[in-house]
Amino acid sequence: MVDLELYRIFKTVADEENLTRASEKLNISQPAVTKHIHNLENELKVKLFTRTRYGMILTEDGKKIYSQIKDPISVLVNVENSIKQDTSLNLGIHTNFPQKLYSIIIDKLKQKDTNLDISIEKTYTENMFQLLEKQEIDAYLSKKQPENVHDNSIKFVPLGYFHDDFFVNKGSKYLKKNIFNEKEHITIYTLRTVSSTSKRLEKIVAEKKLKNIEIKNATFSTIFEKMQTEDIIAYITEEYITDDLDKGNIKRLSTSIKPFEVEYGAYYNTNNKLKNIKKLFENIK
């Protein structure tokens, strides 16, 4: 029976004319490459290469075999790569994106394509868009962000809504106050400046001409830690703190502002190798 892997290794060594480069390209050790070449020579009963100080040079028999197998092996390798690309999804997820929610999304993706192999990378928005633009990740789950934080090649598939609102800890003095009518200086913590949540709070403060409100930007983890130990007001996403709201540890602050709906979904690069990536996410809505 023909061992196509031996011929693939043979072709790579012939192309590179160097065992070290061939082993790096094949991602196997140099001794393993040498062993596979010897196995193929034993199987064919011919010598395929002459090893010189200039590299691995094909013998006459080696040249004849190479001319016959180079195109078919290239076709097979391309087929294999295309299949791997179609079944592998490197999914970026915003650090604060609720685990319960992205687990549901991943389950739905796998239900639509049982062969889909999903790997996860978690970080912040600005890093994710860079990775998307470089195609180091295939898609990114996040709240919808301002258009100016990503390249025009990056598109968005909406999947649902988050809700931004004002929150305090259960014993807060602000529960009995109308923060928009107070004359005292009030600090409101919100997410990083690149976030849609931060942009929304800036708009509220500007529209209401609130001179007594100071906005401080921080990571969600920093804000959440402060809420456990300090009496602060936070303008954050409700779905990030569902468990603590249910337990009563965090309270919604009563204001004249309705919770603001923010779309969440999947960002993708239109130049991505996965041509069906848009449809993949549209199918799980």
PyRosetta script that sets phi, psi and omega in degrees:
from pyrosetta import init, pose_from_sequence

init()
pose = pose_from_sequence("MVDLELYRIFKTVADEENLTRASEKLNISQPAVTKHIHNLENELKVKLFTRTRYGMILTEDGKKIYSQIKDPISVLVNVENSIKQDTSLNLGIHTNFPQKLYSIIIDKLKQKDTNLDISIEKTYTENMFQLLEKQEIDAYLSKKQPENVHDNSIKFVPLGYFHDDFFVNKGSKYLKKNIFNEKEHITIYTLRTVSSTSKRLEKIVAEKKLKNIEIKNATFSTIFEKMQTEDIIAYITEEYITDDLDKGNIKRLSTSIKPFEVEYGAYYNTNNKLKNIKKLFENIK")
pose.set_psi(1, 136.3)
pose.set_omega(1, -177.7)
pose.set_phi(2, -72.1)
pose.set_psi(2, 129.0)
pose.set_omega(2, 176.9)
pose.set_phi(3, -97.7)
pose.set_psi(3, 99.0)
pose.set_omega(3, -175.6)
pose.set_phi(4, -63.2)
pose.set_psi(4, -28.4)
pose.set_omega(4, -179.8)
pose.set_phi(5, -63.6)
pose.set_psi(5, -37.9)
pose.set_omega(5, 178.1)
pose.set_phi(6, -63.2)
pose.set_psi(6, -39.8)
pose.set_omega(6, 179.9)
pose.set_phi(7, -70.8)
pose.set_psi(7, -33.8)
pose.set_omega(7, 176.2)
pose.set_phi(8, -64.3)
pose.set_psi(8, -42.1)
pose.set_omega(8, 177.9)
pose.set_phi(9, -66.8)
pose.set_psi(9, -42.5)
pose.set_omega(9, 178.1)
pose.set_phi(10, -58.2)
pose.set_psi(10, -46.9)
pose.set_omega(10, -178.9)
pose.set_phi(11, -63.0)
pose.set_psi(11, -39.9)
pose.set_omega(11, -179.2)
pose.set_phi(12, -64.9)
pose.set_psi(12, -42.7)
pose.set_omega(12, 177.8)
pose.set_phi(13, -63.6)
pose.set_psi(13, -42.0)
pose.set_omega(13, 179.2)
pose.set_phi(14, -63.5)
pose.set_psi(14, -40.2)
pose.set_omega(14, 179.8)
pose.set_phi(15, -66.9)
pose.set_psi(15, -42.5)
pose.set_omega(15, -174.6)
pose.set_phi(16, -84.2)
pose.set_psi(16, -26.0)
pose.set_omega(16, -176.3)
pose.set_phi(17, 55.6)
pose.set_psi(17, 28.6)
pose.set_omega(17, -176.7)
pose.set_phi(18, -158.9)
pose.set_psi(18, 127.2)
pose.set_omega(18, -176.6)
pose.set_phi(19, -67.3)
pose.set_psi(19, -39.0)
pose.set_omega(19, -178.7)
pose.set_phi(20, -64.1)
pose.set_psi(20, -48.1)
pose.set_omega(20, 179.6)
pose.set_phi(21, -64.2)
pose.set_psi(21, -39.3)
pose.set_omega(21, 179.4)
pose.set_phi(22, -63.2)
pose.set_psi(22, -42.2)
pose.set_omega(22, -179.3)
pose.set_phi(23, -65.6)
pose.set_psi(23, -36.8)
pose.set_omega(23, 177.8)
pose.set_phi(24, -66.4)
pose.set_psi(24, -41.3)
pose.set_omega(24, -179.3)
pose.set_phi(25, -68.5)
pose.set_psi(25, -36.9)
pose.set_omega(25, -178.6)
pose.set_phi(26, -83.5)
pose.set_psi(26, -14.4)
pose.set_omega(26, -177.6)
pose.set_phi(27, 61.6)
pose.set_psi(27, 38.7)
pose.set_omega(27, 172.1)
pose.set_phi(28, -134.0)
pose.set_psi(28, 161.2)
pose.set_omega(28, -174.8)
pose.set_phi(29, -68.6)
pose.set_psi(29, 156.1)
pose.set_omega(29, 179.0)
pose.set_phi(30, -61.8)
pose.set_psi(30, -42.9)
pose.set_omega(30, 176.7)
pose.set_phi(31, -60.0)
pose.set_psi(31, -35.3)
pose.set_omega(31, 178.7)
pose.set_phi(32, -67.2)
pose.set_psi(32, -39.4)
pose.set_omega(32, 177.3)
pose.set_phi(33, -61.6)
pose.set_psi(33, -46.6)
pose.set_omega(33, 179.6)
pose.set_phi(34, -59.5)
pose.set_psi(34, -43.2)
pose.set_omega(34, -180.0)
pose.set_phi(35, -62.3)
pose.set_psi(35, -42.4)
pose.set_omega(35, -179.7)
pose.set_phi(36, -65.3)
pose.set_psi(36, -38.6)
pose.set_omega(36, 177.8)
pose.set_phi(37, -64.9)
pose.set_psi(37, -42.5)
pose.set_omega(37, 177.7)
pose.set_phi(38, -63.2)
pose.set_psi(38, -39.2)
pose.set_omega(38, 178.1)
pose.set_phi(39, -62.3)
pose.set_psi(39, -41.1)
pose.set_omega(39, 179.0)
pose.set_phi(40, -67.7)
pose.set_psi(40, -40.8)
pose.set_omega(40, 177.4)
pose.set_phi(41, -61.2)
pose.set_psi(41, -41.9)
pose.set_omega(41, 179.3)
pose.set_phi(42, -65.5)
pose.set_psi(42, -37.7)
pose.set_omega(42, -179.1)
pose.set_phi(43, -68.3)
pose.set_psi(43, -39.8)
pose.set_omega(43, -177.1)
pose.set_phi(44, -89.7)
pose.set_psi(44, -12.4)
pose.set_omega(44, -179.0)
pose.set_phi(45, 62.4)
pose.set_psi(45, 35.8)
pose.set_omega(45, 177.0)
pose.set_phi(46, -139.4)
pose.set_psi(46, 160.8)
pose.set_omega(46, 173.7)
pose.set_phi(47, -95.5)
pose.set_psi(47, 127.4)
pose.set_omega(47, -173.6)
pose.set_phi(48, -95.6)
pose.set_psi(48, -32.6)
pose.set_omega(48, -176.0)
pose.set_phi(49, -132.4)
pose.set_psi(49, 151.8)
pose.set_omega(49, 166.1)
pose.set_phi(50, -111.5)
pose.set_psi(50, 124.8)
pose.set_omega(50, -177.4)
pose.set_phi(51, -89.2)
pose.set_psi(51, 119.1)
pose.set_omega(51, -178.9)
pose.set_phi(52, -124.6)
pose.set_psi(52, 174.9)
pose.set_omega(52, 178.0)
pose.set_phi(53, -69.5)
pose.set_psi(53, -14.7)
pose.set_omega(53, 178.4)
pose.set_phi(54, -91.6)
pose.set_psi(54, -6.8)
pose.set_omega(54, 179.2)
pose.set_phi(55, 129.4)
pose.set_psi(55, -164.5)
pose.set_omega(55, -179.1)
pose.set_phi(56, -90.5)
pose.set_psi(56, 113.9)
pose.set_omega(56, -176.4)
pose.set_phi(57, -109.1)
pose.set_psi(57, 130.9)
pose.set_omega(57, 179.6)
pose.set_phi(58, -64.9)
pose.set_psi(58, 138.0)
pose.set_omega(58, 171.0)
pose.set_phi(59, -78.3)
pose.set_psi(59, 176.6)
pose.set_omega(59, 178.2)
pose.set_phi(60, -62.0)
pose.set_psi(60, -42.7)
pose.set_omega(60, 176.4)
pose.set_phi(61, -63.7)
pose.set_psi(61, -40.1)
pose.set_omega(61, 179.0)
pose.set_phi(62, -61.8)
pose.set_psi(62, -39.8)
pose.set_omega(62, 179.6)
pose.set_phi(63, -64.6)
pose.set_psi(63, -40.8)
pose.set_omega(63, -179.6)
pose.set_phi(64, -63.2)
pose.set_psi(64, -45.0)
pose.set_omega(64, -179.2)
pose.set_phi(65, -68.0)
pose.set_psi(65, -41.1)
pose.set_omega(65, 179.9)
pose.set_phi(66, -59.6)
pose.set_psi(66, -43.1)
pose.set_omega(66, -178.0)
pose.set_phi(67, -63.5)
pose.set_psi(67, -26.8)
pose.set_omega(67, -178.0)
pose.set_phi(68, -87.1)
pose.set_psi(68, -30.1)
pose.set_omega(68, -173.9)
pose.set_phi(69, -103.9)
pose.set_psi(69, -13.2)
pose.set_omega(69, -171.6)
pose.set_phi(70, -62.1)
pose.set_psi(70, -44.0)
pose.set_omega(70, -178.9)
pose.set_phi(71, -71.8)
pose.set_psi(71, -47.4)
pose.set_omega(71, 177.6)
pose.set_phi(72, -59.5)
pose.set_psi(72, -40.0)
pose.set_omega(72, 179.5)
pose.set_phi(73, -66.3)
pose.set_psi(73, -39.1)
pose.set_omega(73, 178.0)
pose.set_phi(74, -61.5)
pose.set_psi(74, -41.3)
pose.set_omega(74, 178.5)
pose.set_phi(75, -62.2)
pose.set_psi(75, -45.8)
pose.set_omega(75, -179.1)
pose.set_phi(76, -63.5)
pose.set_psi(76, -40.4)
pose.set_omega(76, 178.7)
pose.set_phi(77, -63.5)
pose.set_psi(77, -41.8)
pose.set_omega(77, 179.2)
pose.set_phi(78, -64.5)
pose.set_psi(78, -39.6)
pose.set_omega(78, 177.8)
pose.set_phi(79, -62.4)
pose.set_psi(79, -45.3)
pose.set_omega(79, -179.8)
pose.set_phi(80, -61.2)
pose.set_psi(80, -43.9)
pose.set_omega(80, -179.6)
pose.set_phi(81, -65.0)
pose.set_psi(81, -39.4)
pose.set_omega(81, -179.4)
pose.set_phi(82, -66.2)
pose.set_psi(82, -37.0)
pose.set_omega(82, 178.1)
pose.set_phi(83, -66.2)
pose.set_psi(83, -43.7)
pose.set_omega(83, 178.7)
pose.set_phi(84, -61.7)
pose.set_psi(84, -40.9)
pose.set_omega(84, -179.7)
pose.set_phi(85, -64.8)
pose.set_psi(85, -38.1)
pose.set_omega(85, -177.0)
pose.set_phi(86, -75.0)
pose.set_psi(86, -17.0)
pose.set_omega(86, -176.4)
pose.set_phi(87, -115.1)
pose.set_psi(87, 6.5)
pose.set_omega(87, -178.6)
pose.set_phi(88, -122.6)
pose.set_psi(88, 125.6)
pose.set_omega(88, -179.4)
pose.set_phi(89, -125.8)
pose.set_psi(89, 116.1)
pose.set_omega(89, 175.5)
pose.set_phi(90, -92.4)
pose.set_psi(90, 104.5)
pose.set_omega(90, -170.6)
pose.set_phi(91, -102.6)
pose.set_psi(91, 119.3)
pose.set_omega(91, 173.7)
pose.set_phi(92, -86.4)
pose.set_psi(92, 143.3)
pose.set_omega(92, 179.8)
pose.set_phi(93, -135.3)
pose.set_psi(93, 130.7)
pose.set_omega(93, 176.9)
pose.set_phi(94, -58.4)
pose.set_psi(94, 140.6)
pose.set_omega(94, -176.0)
pose.set_phi(95, -52.5)
pose.set_psi(95, -36.9)
pose.set_omega(95, -176.4)
pose.set_phi(96, -90.4)
pose.set_psi(96, -3.0)
pose.set_omega(96, -176.6)
pose.set_phi(97, -63.2)
pose.set_psi(97, 125.8)
pose.set_omega(97, -174.2)
pose.set_phi(98, -57.6)
pose.set_psi(98, 129.7)
pose.set_omega(98, -177.6)
pose.set_phi(99, -60.6)
pose.set_psi(99, -40.9)
pose.set_omega(99, 180.0)
pose.set_phi(100, -57.3)
pose.set_psi(100, -39.8)
pose.set_omega(100, -176.4)
pose.set_phi(101, -73.2)
pose.set_psi(101, -46.7)
pose.set_omega(101, -178.3)
pose.set_phi(102, -70.5)
pose.set_psi(102, -24.7)
pose.set_omega(102, 174.8)
pose.set_phi(103, -65.3)
pose.set_psi(103, -39.4)
pose.set_omega(103, 177.0)
pose.set_phi(104, -64.4)
pose.set_psi(104, -42.9)
pose.set_omega(104, 179.8)
pose.set_phi(105, -62.4)
pose.set_psi(105, -44.5)
pose.set_omega(105, 179.5)
pose.set_phi(106, -62.7)
pose.set_psi(106, -42.1)
pose.set_omega(106, 178.2)
pose.set_phi(107, -60.7)
pose.set_psi(107, -40.8)
pose.set_omega(107, 179.2)
pose.set_phi(108, -65.9)
pose.set_psi(108, -40.0)
pose.set_omega(108, 177.7)
pose.set_phi(109, -60.4)
pose.set_psi(109, -43.0)
pose.set_omega(109, -178.5)
pose.set_phi(110, -71.3)
pose.set_psi(110, -29.5)
pose.set_omega(110, 175.9)
pose.set_phi(111, -67.1)
pose.set_psi(111, -35.8)
pose.set_omega(111, 178.9)
pose.set_phi(112, -74.8)
pose.set_psi(112, -30.3)
pose.set_omega(112, 179.0)
pose.set_phi(113, -141.0)
pose.set_psi(113, 97.0)
pose.set_omega(113, -175.3)
pose.set_phi(114, -66.1)
pose.set_psi(114, -18.6)
pose.set_omega(114, 179.7)
pose.set_phi(115, -90.3)
pose.set_psi(115, -1.5)
pose.set_omega(115, -175.3)
pose.set_phi(116, -71.0)
pose.set_psi(116, 125.6)
pose.set_omega(116, 178.0)
pose.set_phi(117, -103.3)
pose.set_psi(117, 112.9)
pose.set_omega(117, -173.7)
pose.set_phi(118, -109.1)
pose.set_psi(118, 125.2)
pose.set_omega(118, 172.0)
pose.set_phi(119, -110.4)
pose.set_psi(119, 152.5)
pose.set_omega(119, -172.8)
pose.set_phi(120, -121.0)
pose.set_psi(120, 139.3)
pose.set_omega(120, 173.0)
pose.set_phi(121, -134.1)
pose.set_psi(121, 126.3)
pose.set_omega(121, -176.5)
pose.set_phi(122, -112.1)
pose.set_psi(122, 132.2)
pose.set_omega(122, 174.3)
pose.set_phi(123, -166.7)
pose.set_psi(123, -166.6)
pose.set_omega(123, -176.2)
pose.set_phi(124, -92.4)
pose.set_psi(124, 167.6)
pose.set_omega(124, -171.8)
pose.set_phi(125, -55.0)
pose.set_psi(125, -50.7)
pose.set_omega(125, -174.7)
pose.set_phi(126, -61.9)
pose.set_psi(126, -35.9)
pose.set_omega(126, 177.9)
pose.set_phi(127, -70.2)
pose.set_psi(127, -40.3)
pose.set_omega(127, -177.3)
pose.set_phi(128, -62.1)
pose.set_psi(128, -42.5)
pose.set_omega(128, -179.0)
pose.set_phi(129, -65.7)
pose.set_psi(129, -34.6)
pose.set_omega(129, 174.7)
pose.set_phi(130, -63.3)
pose.set_psi(130, -42.8)
pose.set_omega(130, 179.2)
pose.set_phi(131, -65.8)
pose.set_psi(131, -37.8)
pose.set_omega(131, 177.8)
pose.set_phi(132, -64.6)
pose.set_psi(132, -45.4)
pose.set_omega(132, -178.0)
pose.set_phi(133, -63.9)
pose.set_psi(133, -33.9)
pose.set_omega(133, 177.4)
pose.set_phi(134, -85.1)
pose.set_psi(134, -2.5)
pose.set_omega(134, -177.3)
pose.set_phi(135, 59.5)
pose.set_psi(135, 34.2)
pose.set_omega(135, 173.7)
pose.set_phi(136, -86.1)
pose.set_psi(136, -15.7)
pose.set_omega(136, 166.1)
pose.set_phi(137, -130.2)
pose.set_psi(137, 159.4)
pose.set_omega(137, -175.9)
pose.set_phi(138, -95.3)
pose.set_psi(138, -32.5)
pose.set_omega(138, -179.2)
pose.set_phi(139, -153.2)
pose.set_psi(139, 165.2)
pose.set_omega(139, -174.1)
pose.set_phi(140, -144.4)
pose.set_psi(140, 120.4)
pose.set_omega(140, 177.5)
pose.set_phi(141, -88.5)
pose.set_psi(141, 125.3)
pose.set_omega(141, -175.6)
pose.set_phi(142, -165.5)
pose.set_psi(142, 166.3)
pose.set_omega(142, 164.9)
pose.set_phi(143, -64.6)
pose.set_psi(143, 154.5)
pose.set_omega(143, 175.8)
pose.set_phi(144, -66.2)
pose.set_psi(144, 130.1)
pose.set_omega(144, -174.6)
pose.set_phi(145, -107.0)
pose.set_psi(145, 161.6)
pose.set_omega(145, 175.9)
pose.set_phi(146, -55.9)
pose.set_psi(146, 143.4)
pose.set_omega(146, -174.9)
pose.set_phi(147, -60.1)
pose.set_psi(147, -28.2)
pose.set_omega(147, -173.8)
pose.set_phi(148, -78.7)
pose.set_psi(148, 1.4)
pose.set_omega(148, -179.3)
pose.set_phi(149, -96.8)
pose.set_psi(149, 0.6)
pose.set_omega(149, 179.0)
pose.set_phi(150, -144.3)
pose.set_psi(150, 164.3)
pose.set_omega(150, -178.3)
pose.set_phi(151, -70.8)
pose.set_psi(151, 157.6)
pose.set_omega(151, -179.5)
pose.set_phi(152, -65.5)
pose.set_psi(152, -19.7)
pose.set_omega(152, 179.8)
pose.set_phi(153, -77.5)
pose.set_psi(153, -9.7)
pose.set_omega(153, -179.3)
pose.set_phi(154, -90.7)
pose.set_psi(154, 124.6)
pose.set_omega(154, -179.1)
pose.set_phi(155, -118.6)
pose.set_psi(155, 164.8)
pose.set_omega(155, -172.0)
pose.set_phi(156, -125.5)
pose.set_psi(156, 132.5)
pose.set_omega(156, 173.1)
pose.set_phi(157, -110.0)
pose.set_psi(157, 110.7)
pose.set_omega(157, -179.0)
pose.set_phi(158, -69.4)
pose.set_psi(158, 140.4)
pose.set_omega(158, -179.7)
pose.set_phi(159, -124.5)
pose.set_psi(159, -18.0)
pose.set_omega(159, -178.6)
pose.set_phi(160, 171.4)
pose.set_psi(160, -160.7)
pose.set_omega(160, -175.7)
pose.set_phi(161, -134.1)
pose.set_psi(161, 142.2)
pose.set_omega(161, 165.8)
pose.set_phi(162, -103.8)
pose.set_psi(162, 170.6)
pose.set_omega(162, -179.3)
pose.set_phi(163, -134.8)
pose.set_psi(163, 121.6)
pose.set_omega(163, 178.8)
pose.set_phi(164, -93.5)
pose.set_psi(164, 134.9)
pose.set_omega(164, -178.5)
pose.set_phi(165, -157.6)
pose.set_psi(165, 176.7)
pose.set_omega(165, -179.2)
pose.set_phi(166, -94.4)
pose.set_psi(166, 134.2)
pose.set_omega(166, -178.0)
pose.set_phi(167, -137.6)
pose.set_psi(167, 152.1)
pose.set_omega(167, 175.7)
pose.set_phi(168, -141.0)
pose.set_psi(168, 172.2)
pose.set_omega(168, 175.6)
pose.set_phi(169, -78.0)
pose.set_psi(169, 166.4)
pose.set_omega(169, -170.0)
pose.set_phi(170, -63.5)
pose.set_psi(170, -22.4)
pose.set_omega(170, -179.0)
pose.set_phi(171, -105.2)
pose.set_psi(171, 17.1)
pose.set_omega(171, -172.0)
pose.set_phi(172, -66.6)
pose.set_psi(172, 142.8)
pose.set_omega(172, 175.4)
pose.set_phi(173, -69.8)
pose.set_psi(173, -21.5)
pose.set_omega(173, -176.7)
pose.set_phi(174, -75.1)
pose.set_psi(174, -11.7)
pose.set_omega(174, 179.2)
pose.set_phi(175, -63.7)
pose.set_psi(175, -24.3)
pose.set_omega(175, -179.0)
pose.set_phi(176, -103.0)
pose.set_psi(176, 11.2)
pose.set_omega(176, -176.6)
pose.set_phi(177, -120.5)
pose.set_psi(177, 155.2)
pose.set_omega(177, 169.1)
pose.set_phi(178, -101.0)
pose.set_psi(178, 99.9)
pose.set_omega(178, -170.9)
pose.set_phi(179, -63.3)
pose.set_psi(179, -21.8)
pose.set_omega(179, -179.1)
pose.set_phi(180, -82.3)
pose.set_psi(180, -12.5)
pose.set_omega(180, 178.7)
pose.set_phi(181, -106.6)
pose.set_psi(181, -2.9)
pose.set_omega(181, -178.7)
pose.set_phi(182, -76.7)
pose.set_psi(182, 144.1)
pose.set_omega(182, 177.4)
pose.set_phi(183, -92.5)
pose.set_psi(183, -18.3)
pose.set_omega(183, -179.4)
pose.set_phi(184, -71.2)
pose.set_psi(184, 155.4)
pose.set_omega(184, 178.7)
pose.set_phi(185, -68.8)
pose.set_psi(185, 128.9)
pose.set_omega(185, -178.9)
pose.set_phi(186, -127.6)
pose.set_psi(186, 131.6)
pose.set_omega(186, 177.0)
pose.set_phi(187, -102.8)
pose.set_psi(187, 131.8)
pose.set_omega(187, 176.7)
pose.set_phi(188, -117.8)
pose.set_psi(188, 123.9)
pose.set_omega(188, 178.4)
pose.set_phi(189, -89.0)
pose.set_psi(189, 137.4)
pose.set_omega(189, 176.1)
pose.set_phi(190, -144.0)
pose.set_psi(190, -179.5)
pose.set_omega(190, -174.0)
pose.set_phi(191, -73.2)
pose.set_psi(191, 178.2)
pose.set_omega(191, -174.1)
pose.set_phi(192, -58.9)
pose.set_psi(192, 157.3)
pose.set_omega(192, -171.8)
pose.set_phi(193, -61.1)
pose.set_psi(193, -24.7)
pose.set_omega(193, -178.8)
pose.set_phi(194, -78.9)
pose.set_psi(194, -9.4)
pose.set_omega(194, -173.6)
pose.set_phi(195, -81.3)
pose.set_psi(195, 152.8)
pose.set_omega(195, 175.9)
pose.set_phi(196, -66.2)
pose.set_psi(196, -30.6)
pose.set_omega(196, 178.6)
pose.set_phi(197, -62.7)
pose.set_psi(197, -45.3)
pose.set_omega(197, 178.7)
pose.set_phi(198, -63.3)
pose.set_psi(198, -43.3)
pose.set_omega(198, 179.7)
pose.set_phi(199, -61.6)
pose.set_psi(199, -38.8)
pose.set_omega(199, 179.8)
pose.set_phi(200, -65.6)
pose.set_psi(200, -43.3)
pose.set_omega(200, 179.2)
pose.set_phi(201, -63.7)
pose.set_psi(201, -41.2)
pose.set_omega(201, 177.3)
pose.set_phi(202, -58.4)
pose.set_psi(202, -39.5)
pose.set_omega(202, -179.8)
pose.set_phi(203, -67.5)
pose.set_psi(203, -41.2)
pose.set_omega(203, 178.5)
pose.set_phi(204, -60.8)
pose.set_psi(204, -48.5)
pose.set_omega(204, -178.5)
pose.set_phi(205, -62.3)
pose.set_psi(205, -40.0)
pose.set_omega(205, -179.3)
pose.set_phi(206, -69.4)
pose.set_psi(206, -44.2)
pose.set_omega(206, -177.9)
pose.set_phi(207, -65.6)
pose.set_psi(207, -37.4)
pose.set_omega(207, -179.1)
pose.set_phi(208, -87.8)
pose.set_psi(208, -3.2)
pose.set_omega(208, 179.2)
pose.set_phi(209, 52.6)
pose.set_psi(209, 50.2)
pose.set_omega(209, -176.2)
pose.set_phi(210, -86.1)
pose.set_psi(210, 97.5)
pose.set_omega(210, -177.5)
pose.set_phi(211, -76.0)
pose.set_psi(211, -19.9)
pose.set_omega(211, -176.0)
pose.set_phi(212, -89.9)
pose.set_psi(212, -2.6)
pose.set_omega(212, -176.4)
pose.set_phi(213, -97.7)
pose.set_psi(213, 126.6)
pose.set_omega(213, 172.6)
pose.set_phi(214, -111.4)
pose.set_psi(214, 132.9)
pose.set_omega(214, 179.9)
pose.set_phi(215, -100.0)
pose.set_psi(215, 130.0)
pose.set_omega(215, 174.1)
pose.set_phi(216, -119.4)
pose.set_psi(216, 130.0)
pose.set_omega(216, -178.8)
pose.set_phi(217, -99.6)
pose.set_psi(217, 138.5)
pose.set_omega(217, 179.8)
pose.set_phi(218, -157.3)
pose.set_psi(218, 171.0)
pose.set_omega(218, 174.1)
pose.set_phi(219, -71.7)
pose.set_psi(219, 158.2)
pose.set_omega(219, 179.4)
pose.set_phi(220, -60.0)
pose.set_psi(220, -41.7)
pose.set_omega(220, -178.6)
pose.set_phi(221, -60.9)
pose.set_psi(221, -39.2)
pose.set_omega(221, 177.8)
pose.set_phi(222, -64.8)
pose.set_psi(222, -44.6)
pose.set_omega(222, 179.6)
pose.set_phi(223, -62.9)
pose.set_psi(223, -44.8)
pose.set_omega(223, -177.9)
pose.set_phi(224, -62.7)
pose.set_psi(224, -40.7)
pose.set_omega(224, 177.7)
pose.set_phi(225, -63.4)
pose.set_psi(225, -41.4)
pose.set_omega(225, 179.5)
pose.set_phi(226, -63.9)
pose.set_psi(226, -35.4)
pose.set_omega(226, -179.5)
pose.set_phi(227, -66.2)
pose.set_psi(227, -24.0)
pose.set_omega(227, 179.0)
pose.set_phi(228, -79.1)
pose.set_psi(228, -26.1)
pose.set_omega(228, -172.3)
pose.set_phi(229, -119.6)
pose.set_psi(229, -16.8)
pose.set_omega(229, -177.5)
pose.set_phi(230, -128.8)
pose.set_psi(230, 159.2)
pose.set_omega(230, 177.4)
pose.set_phi(231, -91.8)
pose.set_psi(231, 86.7)
pose.set_omega(231, -178.1)
pose.set_phi(232, -120.5)
pose.set_psi(232, 161.1)
pose.set_omega(232, 172.6)
pose.set_phi(233, -102.2)
pose.set_psi(233, 134.7)
pose.set_omega(233, 179.0)
pose.set_phi(234, -125.5)
pose.set_psi(234, 134.0)
pose.set_omega(234, 172.2)
pose.set_phi(235, -106.3)
pose.set_psi(235, 99.0)
pose.set_omega(235, -172.3)
pose.set_phi(236, -138.0)
pose.set_psi(236, -177.8)
pose.set_omega(236, -176.9)
pose.set_phi(237, -89.4)
pose.set_psi(237, 124.9)
pose.set_omega(237, -175.2)
pose.set_phi(238, -55.8)
pose.set_psi(238, -41.6)
pose.set_omega(238, -175.2)
pose.set_phi(239, -67.4)
pose.set_psi(239, -15.6)
pose.set_omega(239, 176.6)
pose.set_phi(240, -74.7)
pose.set_psi(240, -21.2)
pose.set_omega(240, -172.4)
pose.set_phi(241, -125.3)
pose.set_psi(241, 25.6)
pose.set_omega(241, -175.0)
pose.set_phi(242, -54.1)
pose.set_psi(242, -46.0)
pose.set_omega(242, -177.2)
pose.set_phi(243, -60.9)
pose.set_psi(243, -44.4)
pose.set_omega(243, -178.6)
pose.set_phi(244, -72.1)
pose.set_psi(244, -29.5)
pose.set_omega(244, 174.0)
pose.set_phi(245, -66.7)
pose.set_psi(245, -44.2)
pose.set_omega(245, 179.7)
pose.set_phi(246, -61.9)
pose.set_psi(246, -36.4)
pose.set_omega(246, -179.2)
pose.set_phi(247, -80.2)
pose.set_psi(247, -13.1)
pose.set_omega(247, -179.8)
pose.set_phi(248, 87.2)
pose.set_psi(248, 6.3)
pose.set_omega(248, -179.8)
pose.set_phi(249, -72.6)
pose.set_psi(249, -28.4)
pose.set_omega(249, 179.0)
pose.set_phi(250, -123.9)
pose.set_psi(250, 140.0)
pose.set_omega(250, -178.3)
pose.set_phi(251, -118.6)
pose.set_psi(251, 145.6)
pose.set_omega(251, 173.0)
pose.set_phi(252, -76.0)
pose.set_psi(252, 133.6)
pose.set_omega(252, -179.8)
pose.set_phi(253, -86.0)
pose.set_psi(253, 129.0)
pose.set_omega(253, -180.0)
pose.set_phi(254, -75.5)
pose.set_psi(254, 120.0)
pose.set_omega(254, 178.1)
pose.set_phi(255, -139.1)
pose.set_psi(255, 176.1)
pose.set_omega(255, 177.0)
pose.set_phi(256, -84.0)
pose.set_psi(256, 0.4)
pose.set_omega(256, -178.0)
pose.set_phi(257, -97.6)
pose.set_psi(257, 125.2)
pose.set_omega(257, 176.2)
pose.set_phi(258, -72.5)
pose.set_psi(258, 146.7)
pose.set_omega(258, 174.0)
pose.set_phi(259, -51.9)
pose.set_psi(259, 135.5)
pose.set_omega(259, -175.6)
pose.set_phi(260, -94.3)
pose.set_psi(260, 124.7)
pose.set_omega(260, 179.3)
pose.set_phi(261, -77.4)
pose.set_psi(261, 130.6)
pose.set_omega(261, 177.2)
pose.set_phi(262, -125.1)
pose.set_psi(262, 124.5)
pose.set_omega(262, 178.7)
pose.set_phi(263, -65.6)
pose.set_psi(263, 143.1)
pose.set_omega(263, 166.7)
pose.set_phi(264, -121.1)
pose.set_psi(264, 159.2)
pose.set_omega(264, -178.6)
pose.set_phi(265, 178.6)
pose.set_psi(265, -156.7)
pose.set_omega(265, -176.5)
pose.set_phi(266, -116.0)
pose.set_psi(266, 125.1)
pose.set_omega(266, 171.0)
pose.set_phi(267, -90.2)
pose.set_psi(267, 145.4)
pose.set_omega(267, 176.5)
pose.set_phi(268, -147.9)
pose.set_psi(268, 159.2)
pose.set_omega(268, 178.1)
pose.set_phi(269, -94.2)
pose.set_psi(269, 124.7)
pose.set_omega(269, -178.0)
pose.set_phi(270, -63.5)
pose.set_psi(270, -17.1)
pose.set_omega(270, 178.0)
pose.set_phi(271, -93.3)
pose.set_psi(271, 6.0)
pose.set_omega(271, -176.1)
pose.set_phi(272, -61.9)
pose.set_psi(272, 148.6)
pose.set_omega(272, -179.5)
pose.set_phi(273, -64.6)
pose.set_psi(273, -24.9)
pose.set_omega(273, 177.6)
pose.set_phi(274, -83.8)
pose.set_psi(274, 97.5)
pose.set_omega(274, -172.7)
pose.set_phi(275, -68.8)
pose.set_psi(275, -22.7)
pose.set_omega(275, -178.3)
pose.set_phi(276, -98.7)
pose.set_psi(276, 16.3)
pose.set_omega(276, -171.6)
pose.set_phi(277, -64.5)
pose.set_psi(277, -37.5)
pose.set_omega(277, 178.3)
pose.set_phi(278, -63.0)
pose.set_psi(278, -48.0)
pose.set_omega(278, -179.1)
pose.set_phi(279, -63.6)
pose.set_psi(279, -34.3)
pose.set_omega(279, -179.4)
pose.set_phi(280, -57.0)
pose.set_psi(280, -43.9)
pose.set_omega(280, -179.0)
pose.set_phi(281, -82.6)
pose.set_psi(281, -33.4)
pose.set_omega(281, 177.8)
pose.set_phi(282, -62.4)
pose.set_psi(282, -30.3)
pose.set_omega(282, -177.3)
pose.set_phi(283, -74.5)
pose.set_psi(283, -10.5)
pose.set_omega(283, -177.1)
pose.set_phi(284, -107.3)
pose.set_psi(284, 6.4)
pose.set_omega(284, 179.9)
pose.set_phi(285, -61.1)
pose.dump_pdb("model.pdb")
